[in-house]
Amino acid sequence: MKYGILAAVAVSVLVSGCQRKAEGQTVAVVNGEEITAPDLNFALQLAKVPQGGDQAKIRNQALEQLVDRRLLVEQARKEDIDKSPEYLNRERRGKEDLLISMLADRRLNTAQLPSDREIQNFITTHPGMFANREMWQLDQVQFETPKDAALRTQLDKAKSLDELASMLQSRNLKFVRQKNQLDTATIPQEIYAKLVTIPSGKPFIIAAGSRSVANLVAAREPRPLSGDQAKPIAVQTIRKTQTTKSLEGLLKSLRSSAKIEYQAGYGPPAGAKK
């Protein structure tokens, strides 16, 4: 009789545990799976909800999106997608990316704040980002980077986009003409310093892997940043640069102390810089 009572109690506990309810910290239950208040708050944080809106409506919309996600995830598991090799590879890569990102964030948050002198020096030495910042309207020609070095040299010497396009066309090389916009604040200083010396009306070519883009600055709109606008951007950029250097130094140290073994034919070439 005693064991019968204990068994009944155990079954009761198990059943009650399976019957989750939307109460307390649980804001919703989807087919037995809880959505908690921290889940909802994190979703709202990612959504970067603006102040002043209908908070109850925004919260409800975010919760409904979480419900939809849980339903789709549940269906994906029913179809055994979570057991596929592709899923497992992407899950591992996603976890690695998240850990590296959070490591970088930790380095950024603990980096020493630059002094006023360092901030002012950065602003002065990066005119394209601050005093001389402009928004460029670009006419572009996008094409596959030619393997012929002589042709690449000829394209670099083209005095106009039309001339460059004619060179490509005469060799039956496909290209696409398009328009684009570029904020000079996003251009690395060493590249910006070269671009501003290019004569007006002459295109410049930027190669990225197997593709190249010829650019012509069709219009320039001044958008300078100074004073209270410039300082926080300078601080943020300096700290990001510090973080990048910190991670590069850390990685170099980790590589020097790590035991790394490559299968024959897979390692870096002899004498390659690691």
C-alpha positions as CSV (number, residue, x, y, z in Angstrom):
1,M,0.0,0.0,0.0
2,K,2.9,2.3,0.9
3,Y,4.6,1.8,-2.4
4,G,1.3,2.3,-4.3
5,I,0.9,5.7,-2.6
6,L,4.5,6.7,-3.5
7,A,3.9,5.6,-7.1
8,A,0.8,7.7,-7.4
9,V,2.5,10.7,-6.0
10,A,5.4,10.3,-8.5
11,V,3.0,10.0,-11.4
12,S,1.2,13.1,-10.1
13,V,4.4,15.1,-10.0
14,L,5.4,13.9,-13.5
15,V,2.1,14.8,-14.9
16,S,2.0,18.2,-13.3
17,G,5.6,18.9,-14.5
18,C,4.5,18.2,-18.1
19,Q,1.5,20.5,-17.8
20,R,3.3,23.8,-18.0
21,K,1.2,26.9,-17.5
22,A,1.6,30.5,-18.7
23,E,2.1,32.1,-15.3
24,G,4.9,33.7,-13.3
25,Q,8.0,34.0,-15.4
26,T,6.4,31.9,-18.2
27,V,4.7,34.3,-20.6
28,A,3.5,31.6,-23.1
29,V,3.6,27.8,-23.6
30,V,3.8,26.4,-27.1
31,N,3.1,22.7,-27.3
32,G,4.5,22.2,-23.9
33,E,7.6,24.4,-24.4
34,E,7.9,27.6,-22.3
35,I,8.6,31.1,-23.5
36,T,9.9,33.0,-20.5
37,A,10.0,36.7,-19.6
38,P,13.8,36.7,-20.1
39,D,13.3,35.2,-23.6
40,L,10.8,38.0,-24.4
41,N,13.0,40.7,-23.0
42,F,16.0,39.5,-25.0
43,A,13.9,39.5,-28.2
44,L,12.8,43.1,-27.4
45,Q,16.5,44.1,-26.8
46,L,17.5,42.6,-30.2
47,A,14.6,44.5,-31.9
48,K,15.9,47.8,-30.6
49,V,12.4,49.1,-29.8
50,P,12.2,52.9,-30.0
51,Q,11.0,54.8,-27.0
52,G,7.5,56.3,-27.0
53,G,5.7,53.6,-28.9
54,D,2.8,51.5,-27.7
55,Q,4.9,49.2,-25.4
56,A,2.1,46.7,-24.8
57,K,1.5,46.3,-28.6
58,I,5.2,46.0,-29.3
59,R,5.6,43.4,-26.6
60,N,2.7,41.4,-27.9
61,Q,4.1,41.5,-31.5
62,A,7.5,40.3,-30.2
63,L,5.8,37.5,-28.3
64,E,3.8,36.4,-31.3
65,Q,7.1,36.3,-33.3
66,L,8.6,34.1,-30.6
67,V,5.6,31.8,-30.8
68,D,6.0,31.5,-34.6
69,R,9.7,30.8,-34.2
70,R,9.0,28.0,-31.7
71,L,6.5,26.4,-34.1
72,L,8.9,26.5,-37.0
73,V,11.7,25.1,-34.9
74,E,9.4,22.3,-33.7
75,Q,8.5,21.4,-37.3
76,A,12.2,21.5,-38.3
77,R,13.0,19.0,-35.5
78,K,10.1,16.8,-36.6
79,E,11.7,16.7,-40.1
80,D,15.1,15.7,-38.4
81,I,16.8,18.8,-39.8
82,D,18.7,19.1,-36.5
83,K,20.3,15.8,-37.2
84,S,21.6,16.6,-40.7
85,P,25.4,17.1,-41.2
86,E,24.7,20.6,-42.7
87,Y,22.9,21.6,-39.5
88,L,25.6,20.3,-37.2
89,N,28.3,22.1,-39.2
90,R,26.4,25.4,-39.2
91,E,25.5,25.0,-35.5
92,R,29.2,24.5,-34.7
93,R,30.2,27.5,-36.8
94,G,27.5,29.7,-35.3
95,K,28.6,28.8,-31.8
96,E,32.2,29.6,-32.7
97,D,31.2,33.0,-34.3
98,L,29.2,33.9,-31.2
99,L,32.1,33.0,-28.8
100,I,34.6,35.0,-30.9
101,S,32.1,38.0,-31.1
102,M,31.6,38.0,-27.3
103,L,35.4,37.7,-26.7
104,A,35.8,40.8,-28.9
105,D,33.0,42.6,-27.1
106,R,34.7,41.8,-23.7
107,R,38.0,43.2,-25.0
108,L,36.2,46.3,-26.3
109,N,34.4,46.9,-23.0
110,T,37.6,46.6,-21.0
111,A,39.7,48.7,-23.3
112,Q,41.2,51.9,-21.9
113,L,39.4,55.0,-22.9
114,P,41.6,57.3,-25.1
115,S,42.7,60.6,-23.8
116,D,41.4,64.0,-25.1
117,R,44.8,64.4,-26.9
118,E,44.5,61.0,-28.6
119,I,40.9,61.8,-29.7
120,Q,41.8,65.2,-31.1
121,N,44.8,63.7,-32.9
122,F,42.6,61.0,-34.4
123,I,40.1,63.5,-35.7
124,T,42.8,65.7,-37.2
125,T,44.5,62.8,-39.0
126,H,41.3,61.4,-40.4
127,P,39.8,64.3,-42.4
128,G,37.7,62.0,-44.6
129,M,35.8,60.9,-41.5
130,F,35.4,64.3,-39.9
131,A,36.3,67.8,-41.2
132,N,36.3,66.8,-44.9
133,R,33.6,64.1,-44.7
134,E,31.5,63.9,-47.9
135,M,28.8,61.7,-49.4
136,W,29.9,60.6,-52.9
137,Q,27.4,59.8,-55.6
138,L,29.2,57.2,-57.8
139,D,28.8,56.0,-61.4
140,Q,30.2,52.5,-61.6
141,V,31.2,49.8,-64.0
142,Q,31.4,46.3,-62.5
143,F,33.3,43.6,-64.3
144,E,35.3,40.4,-63.8
145,T,38.9,41.2,-63.0
146,P,40.9,40.4,-66.2
147,K,43.7,37.9,-65.9
148,D,45.8,39.8,-68.5
149,A,48.0,42.2,-66.6
150,A,48.5,44.4,-69.6
151,L,44.8,44.9,-69.9
152,R,44.5,45.7,-66.2
153,T,47.1,48.4,-66.7
154,Q,45.2,49.8,-69.7
155,L,42.0,49.9,-67.7
156,D,43.7,51.8,-64.8
157,K,44.8,54.4,-67.4
158,A,41.3,55.0,-68.8
159,K,40.3,58.6,-68.6
160,S,36.6,58.0,-68.4
161,L,34.1,55.3,-67.6
162,D,33.0,55.3,-71.3
163,E,36.5,54.7,-72.4
164,L,36.9,51.9,-69.9
165,A,33.6,50.3,-70.9
166,S,34.7,50.4,-74.6
167,M,37.9,48.6,-73.7
168,L,35.9,45.8,-72.0
169,Q,33.3,45.7,-74.8
170,S,36.0,45.4,-77.5
171,R,37.3,42.3,-75.8
172,N,33.8,40.8,-75.3
173,L,34.1,41.1,-71.5
174,K,30.8,41.4,-69.7
175,F,30.2,44.4,-67.4
176,V,27.3,46.1,-65.6
177,R,26.8,49.8,-65.2
178,Q,25.2,51.0,-62.0
179,K,25.0,53.9,-59.5
180,N,26.0,53.8,-55.9
181,Q,26.7,56.0,-52.8
182,L,29.8,56.1,-50.6
183,D,30.3,57.8,-47.3
184,T,34.0,58.9,-47.1
185,A,33.9,58.2,-43.4
186,T,33.9,54.5,-44.2
187,I,37.0,54.6,-46.3
188,P,40.3,53.6,-44.6
189,Q,42.5,56.7,-44.2
190,E,45.4,55.3,-46.3
191,I,43.0,54.7,-49.2
192,Y,41.2,58.0,-48.8
193,A,44.5,59.8,-49.0
194,K,45.1,58.3,-52.4
195,L,41.6,58.8,-53.7
196,V,41.5,62.5,-53.1
197,T,44.5,63.0,-55.3
198,I,42.8,61.5,-58.3
199,P,41.9,64.2,-60.9
200,S,38.2,65.1,-61.1
201,G,36.5,63.1,-63.8
202,K,39.0,60.2,-63.8
203,P,37.7,56.8,-62.7
204,F,39.4,54.7,-60.1
205,I,39.3,50.9,-59.9
206,I,38.8,48.8,-56.7
207,A,39.4,45.1,-57.0
208,A,37.8,42.6,-54.7
209,G,38.7,39.1,-55.4
210,S,37.6,38.0,-58.8
211,R,35.5,41.2,-59.3
212,S,36.5,44.8,-60.0
213,V,34.5,48.0,-59.8
214,A,35.5,51.2,-61.7
215,N,34.1,54.3,-59.9
216,L,33.6,57.8,-61.0
217,V,32.6,60.5,-58.4
218,A,29.7,62.2,-60.1
219,A,28.7,64.4,-57.2
220,R,30.0,65.3,-53.7
221,E,27.9,66.4,-50.8
222,P,29.8,67.9,-47.8
223,R,28.8,66.3,-44.5
224,P,31.5,67.4,-42.0
225,L,31.5,66.2,-38.4
226,S,33.1,68.2,-35.6
227,G,32.8,69.0,-31.9
228,D,30.3,66.9,-30.0
229,Q,29.3,65.0,-33.1
230,A,32.9,63.9,-33.9
231,K,34.2,62.9,-30.4
232,P,32.0,59.8,-29.7
233,I,32.7,58.5,-33.2
234,A,36.4,59.0,-32.7
235,V,36.3,57.2,-29.4
236,Q,34.4,54.3,-30.8
237,T,36.7,53.9,-33.7
238,I,39.9,54.1,-31.6
239,R,38.5,51.5,-29.2
240,K,37.6,49.2,-32.0
241,T,41.1,49.5,-33.4
242,Q,42.6,48.8,-30.0
243,T,40.3,45.7,-29.7
244,T,41.5,44.5,-33.2
245,K,45.1,44.9,-32.2
246,S,44.5,43.2,-28.9
247,L,42.9,40.2,-30.5
248,E,45.7,40.0,-33.1
249,G,48.3,40.0,-30.2
250,L,46.2,37.4,-28.3
251,L,46.0,35.2,-31.4
252,K,49.7,35.4,-32.0
253,S,50.4,34.4,-28.4
254,L,47.9,31.5,-28.6
255,R,49.4,30.2,-31.8
256,S,52.9,30.3,-30.3
257,S,51.8,28.2,-27.3
258,A,49.4,25.9,-29.1
259,K,50.2,22.4,-30.3
260,I,49.0,22.4,-33.9
261,E,49.4,19.3,-36.1
262,Y,48.5,19.3,-39.8
263,Q,48.0,16.3,-42.1
264,A,50.5,16.2,-44.9
265,G,49.5,18.6,-47.7
266,Y,47.2,20.6,-45.5
267,G,49.5,22.8,-43.5
268,P,50.9,26.3,-44.5
269,P,53.8,26.4,-46.9
270,A,57.2,26.1,-45.5
271,G,58.4,29.6,-44.3
272,A,54.9,31.1,-44.5
273,K,54.1,33.8,-41.9
274,K,51.8,32.4,-39.2
